C-alpha cells in the first residue's frame, strides 16, 4: 500500500535526526527546512512495528534488515509420556539434544509426564513444550521450556492438532514431519465393545486417539510431508488409509517397538547434516536410524516407509486378488496361508505380502497367481519404499519370529467376526477386504 504524506508534519522530529547525523541544515542558499515543509512525497505504507525511524532510513538510503531464512524442516514430536513409557520419553528427549535444532531444522516437542513411573530430572508433572537445543548432558533435559500447559489430555485428538498448529505457526518451515510418540495398537478386534485401538494412551485421563481420529487430525493440519508413529503395530492398511490423503510418507512398524523406540540421534543427525533432504529421504533416515540401532544390538524389529498416495493403488489390487481366490474356491488354502503368515503381537495383525506369497505358491489357479504376483510387486515396488527388519530370536517371553518375511505393511486378519467398529474404518468402506477375510472364516 502507498500513501502520500506531507513532510511538514514530521519536520521537527526529522530535523533532530538530520542534525544528529552532522548535517548543516542552513548551508549555502539551500534552505532544507523550507524545502521539506513544502514537499509531498509518496512512500510505502509502513507496518506499525516499523514506523519508528522509517523516514530517516528512507532518506538516507538505509536498507531494511534481511528477513530470517525459512527453515527447511520442522520436526514435531507429540511425546505422550503419561503412562509407563515416561522413562523412555526422557531418554528420547536427551537423544534429541545430542543433535539439537539449527536454523535449518527445528526439533519441537510437546512432552507429558505423570506420577508413578519416573522421578528423575526434577520429577516435573504436566505437559510442556520445547524446541530442543544441543547439549551433552544425557541425564537432564536442558532445552528451554517454551510453555507449561499444565494438565493437558494427550489422549485427545484435539491436543495433537493444537500442538502441531502451534509448532507450524511458531517455527514455519518448507517441510514438516509429525511424530506420534507413545503406545500404539494398530487395529485389532480384541473383544472390545467400542473402537479402542489406536495410539497415544493417556493413563491420567483414560483416553486415547483411535484410528478414525488420526484421520481427523491429519485432515485438520492440511498436508504434512511425513508422519511417523514411534509406537507399536501402526504400519497397517487400516491405519494408513485413514491418513493417506493428508500426508506424503508414513513411517511405522508392523510389530511392537521396544521401549527405546526411535533412536533420535541416529535419525536426526543425518537430517541436520543435510537439511535439504526431501520428504522421502527424511522418511528413509527415520527407518535407517531405527534399523541401525536394533541391528547393532541384535534385536528383532520391523520398520518401513510407505508412500501414502500409493495406498490408493493397493485397494484395487487386494480386491482383485481376494476376488480371484474366492472365484477359485481356494478357501482351505487361504486359511492355512493366513495361519502360516508371519504375525505380530496381536495374532490377527499379519503381513500382507507374506500372506499373498503363501497363497500364490500353493494355488492351482493361474488367475490367483497372476493377481497375487501383481499385488506383491506393487507392495515392494510402488508402496513400500524402504523396509528394514531383523528376525527375532526365541526367548522366555516369545517364540522366534521371521520378521524378514514381512515386507512393510500389515493388514487385519480376523479369525471370527470383524469386531465392533471395524466397518467404520475408511479401508473397510473402500475395499472388499472385510468381505474376503470373513469368507475365509466361513465353514
C-alpha angles and dihedrals in degrees: 000000000000125000133181118235135185108232091208086078091063100030096109095054091041094053089058091052092048093047092050087054089059097251118149105227094197101043114145121332094319111103104199092185091059093043095050093046091057098044126105109193131183111224133166116275104254124222114247095253091051099050095098111087097353094122095052090044089053094047094049094043095244112168119231118251114272116260113250111260115254115250119249096224139016110193111197120199118193096201110192104186093159092119140042091310092071095108090053091051091057090048091051093048088056090048088055090051090056085070104024132188122294135190087270101042126040117198105196125180139187105200128187132193136179139184123282109043116056132015100180128112096035094315090250119178135210130036127314137180124222142176100213115235128191122268139141100229104106094181098060136043103233100175116115117265104239095185137002105209098181117213106001120170103240090185090066116094091217089064090063091049092050092049097046094046090050091048093049092048096044097040107027116189141168092251136022137206123191119198122195106209118195143058116331133193105181105205127318137143099231092168094281118151094217139029103286104146117102136079147294105050114198109198092192095059097025090229134121139178112262126209098264089048090058086062090050091052095051093045090052091052096050121221114355118187100216133011119195127187110205087191141087130286100355103127095094135130089236093057098039094051090061093058104027096106095053102045137050102209135018125206116193147128127253090205133045116288120231115248090264091062113172117014095223100194091054090049101040098039095073091043093054090045090053107024093171090071114138120241090259091051092051090049090052091047089056092050093046095047089053095044095046091054097050093040086054093056095036096241124148117247148145128219130160146171118229126193102231097209090055090065087081089063093048095064099062090045094052089045092051092047093048091047091051092050091049092046090052090050091230095148095136091052091049091051096048090044091052092050091049095046116110106266133193137220090302107055092219092057106087137163112268096209094049092051091050092048093054092049092048092049092052101037125108092196119098090205093053090049093049095046091044093050090050090053094048092047091051093050095052095034113039106008110042109045098176128019127178124178140157127196116250120232121228115266140173088272102043146011124254114279128203096219090165087074088066114090102196112283132068133197137198116267107183117198094201128006123350093250130233115310100015094109088055090067117101090230091059091048095047101040140046091232094112092051091049096048091047090050089056089057096052117107 
